[in-house]
Amino acid sequence: MVLNLNKNLKLYYSIGEVAEMFQLNESTLRYWEQEFPFLRPKTKGPSKVRQYSEKDIEQIKLIHNLVKVRGFKLAAAKKIINANRDGADKTADVLTRLTEVRDMLMSIRKQLGGLE
């Protein structure tokens, strides 16, 4: 059996961890759960502690991209997701990768600036 080192060891994340990942308030995540029916984290125990899976985090990433990054209102984000789910997912992935490339290029620029 081969050990997969790239696999994330954590199966579920708390609402606080997810809010921190996206720099959001926990109340914003709770509100999005009401507005977007496909976003339903697992709940545990009688106190209904939310447990977000990787799939839930991908859903939040899509919503975050549309609402916070691109500036759409919630109603417009719902329409985009309902009309073209695959296109919205791909756009979010491309934006994430472009942001990573930009950050890497800025880091290289800083390093080159220090050589002068």
Sequence and secondary structure as in RCSB ss.txt:
>XXXX:A:sequence
MVLNLNKNLKLYYSIGEVAEMFQLNESTLRYWEQEFPFLRPKTKGPSKVRQYSEKDIEQIKLIHNLVKVRGFKLA
AAKKIINANRDGADKTADVLTRLTEVRDMLMSIRKQLGGLE
>XXXX:A:secstr
    TTS S   B HHHHHHHHT  HHHHHHHHHH TT   EEETTTTEEEB HHHHHHHHHHHIIIIIS   HH
HHHHHHHH HHHHHHHHHHHHHHHHHHHHHHHHHHHHHTT 
